[in-house]
Each structure stands twice: as C-alpha cells, then as structure tokens.
C-alpha cells in the first residue's frame, strides 16, 4: 500500500467515525427533545429538535464522501456503536440543564473530530472533503455556542 493509499484509508476510517458520531449525536439530541421538561421546556424542546434536524442532515453527506472515496460506510446499529465516541444517555429523567451540558460537551467533542478529519483530508490531498468540513465545523460550533450560552 502506498502512502497515498494509507492516508486515504485513514481518511475513510475517520469519516466513518464521524458518521457514527453524527448518527449517535442525532439520536441523543432527539432523545433529549422527546424527554426534556421543566421551565425551559418549550425553548429547549424546539432547540433540540432544530439541532437534531441539522445533525441528521449531515449523515448522507458524510456517507457519500466515504463512497466517493471508494470506501464502505457503516451498515448497522452495531457498526455505529462500535465506531462512535458519543456516550449513550438512557436516563429519561435527566434534568434539562444536564441535557444542555451533555449536548454542549458532545458538540464540542464533535468539533474536535471534524478538525482531526479535516487534517486527514489534507494529508490525503482530498480538497473536496477538506473544504466541506469547514461548513460542518461552523454548524457544530454554532450548536455548541447556543448550548454554552444557555449554561452560562
């Protein structure tokens, strides 16, 4: 395998990790949308829904980048679970501010994953992936910012 093949394989692997994180972040955000309660219910219910919709919109774009690079995408819940770094949250009674804090931390970590994937895209000479990740990073930073301002 050449150095270029190795860097492309590393990029595909990173994109699949990003895809797993995206799907897991979507499910967690929807979970919180469904289960949030308390004085800020209305605002958080709507915010979580809007953020989940935005996150879900990235899934196909990420998967298609993998395919365009000649890779295989994730195929099942098990393959998502094996690749994600987003922790499950099954406590449906979680306090609203704990939900906000957890999503803030997840989106902040997601930004770091995006930046690491962008670096790999540069190493692989993949200008398309390198460029599109900037938009995805901006979206994730905005989600984290909105959540951070609620915590403040």
SULVEN-V303186 format. One record per residue. N is the residue number from 1. RES is the residue in three letters. SS is DSSP state (2 for helix, 1 for strand, 0 for the rest). Layout:
n->N res->RES ss->SS
n->N res->RES ss->SS
//
This chain:
n->1 res->UNK ss->0
n->2 res->UNK ss->0
n->3 res->UNK ss->2
n->4 res->UNK ss->2
n->5 res->UNK ss->2
n->6 res->UNK ss->2
n->7 res->UNK ss->2
n->8 res->UNK ss->2
n->9 res->UNK ss->2
n->10 res->UNK ss->2
n->11 res->UNK ss->2
n->12 res->UNK ss->2
n->13 res->UNK ss->2
n->14 res->UNK ss->2
n->15 res->UNK ss->2
n->16 res->UNK ss->2
n->17 res->UNK ss->2
n->18 res->UNK ss->2
n->19 res->UNK ss->2
n->20 res->UNK ss->2
n->21 res->UNK ss->2
n->22 res->UNK ss->2
n->23 res->UNK ss->2
n->24 res->UNK ss->2
n->25 res->UNK ss->2
n->26 res->UNK ss->2
n->27 res->UNK ss->2
n->28 res->UNK ss->2
n->29 res->UNK ss->2
n->30 res->UNK ss->2
n->31 res->UNK ss->2
n->32 res->UNK ss->2
n->33 res->UNK ss->2
n->34 res->UNK ss->2
n->35 res->UNK ss->2
n->36 res->UNK ss->0
n->37 res->UNK ss->0
n->38 res->UNK ss->0
n->39 res->UNK ss->0
n->40 res->UNK ss->0
n->41 res->UNK ss->2
n->42 res->UNK ss->2
n->43 res->UNK ss->2
n->44 res->UNK ss->2
n->45 res->UNK ss->2
n->46 res->UNK ss->2
n->47 res->UNK ss->2
n->48 res->UNK ss->2
n->49 res->UNK ss->2
n->50 res->UNK ss->2
n->51 res->UNK ss->2
n->52 res->UNK ss->2
n->53 res->UNK ss->2
n->54 res->UNK ss->2
n->55 res->UNK ss->2
n->56 res->UNK ss->2
n->57 res->UNK ss->2
n->58 res->UNK ss->2
n->59 res->UNK ss->2
n->60 res->UNK ss->2
n->61 res->UNK ss->2
n->62 res->UNK ss->2
n->63 res->UNK ss->2
n->64 res->UNK ss->2
n->65 res->UNK ss->2
n->66 res->UNK ss->2
n->67 res->UNK ss->2
n->68 res->UNK ss->2
n->69 res->UNK ss->0
n->70 res->UNK ss->0
n->71 res->UNK ss->0
n->72 res->UNK ss->0
n->73 res->UNK ss->0
n->74 res->UNK ss->0
n->75 res->UNK ss->0
n->76 res->UNK ss->0
n->77 res->UNK ss->2
n->78 res->UNK ss->2
n->79 res->UNK ss->2
n->80 res->UNK ss->2
n->81 res->UNK ss->2
n->82 res->UNK ss->2
n->83 res->UNK ss->2
n->84 res->UNK ss->0
n->85 res->UNK ss->0
n->86 res->UNK ss->0
n->87 res->UNK ss->0
n->88 res->UNK ss->0
n->89 res->UNK ss->0
n->90 res->UNK ss->0
n->91 res->UNK ss->0
n->92 res->UNK ss->0
n->93 res->UNK ss->0
n->94 res->UNK ss->0
n->95 res->UNK ss->0
n->96 res->UNK ss->2
n->97 res->UNK ss->2
n->98 res->UNK ss->2
n->99 res->UNK ss->2
n->100 res->UNK ss->2
n->101 res->UNK ss->2
n->102 res->UNK ss->2
n->103 res->UNK ss->2
n->104 res->UNK ss->2
n->105 res->UNK ss->2
n->106 res->UNK ss->2
n->107 res->UNK ss->2
n->108 res->UNK ss->2
n->109 res->UNK ss->2
n->110 res->UNK ss->2
n->111 res->UNK ss->2
n->112 res->UNK ss->2
n->113 res->UNK ss->2
n->114 res->UNK ss->2
n->115 res->UNK ss->2
n->116 res->UNK ss->2
n->117 res->UNK ss->2
n->118 res->UNK ss->2
n->119 res->UNK ss->2
n->120 res->UNK ss->2
n->121 res->UNK ss->2
n->122 res->UNK ss->2
n->123 res->UNK ss->2
n->124 res->UNK ss->0
n->125 res->UNK ss->0
n->126 res->UNK ss->0
n->127 res->UNK ss->2
n->128 res->UNK ss->2
n->129 res->UNK ss->2
n->130 res->UNK ss->2
n->131 res->UNK ss->2
n->132 res->UNK ss->2
n->133 res->UNK ss->2
n->134 res->UNK ss->2
n->135 res->UNK ss->2
n->136 res->UNK ss->2
n->137 res->UNK ss->2
n->138 res->UNK ss->2
n->139 res->UNK ss->2
n->140 res->UNK ss->2
n->141 res->UNK ss->2
n->142 res->UNK ss->2
n->143 res->UNK ss->2
n->144 res->UNK ss->2
n->145 res->UNK ss->2
n->146 res->UNK ss->2
n->147 res->UNK ss->2
n->148 res->UNK ss->2
n->149 res->UNK ss->2
n->150 res->UNK ss->2
n->151 res->UNK ss->2
n->152 res->UNK ss->0
//
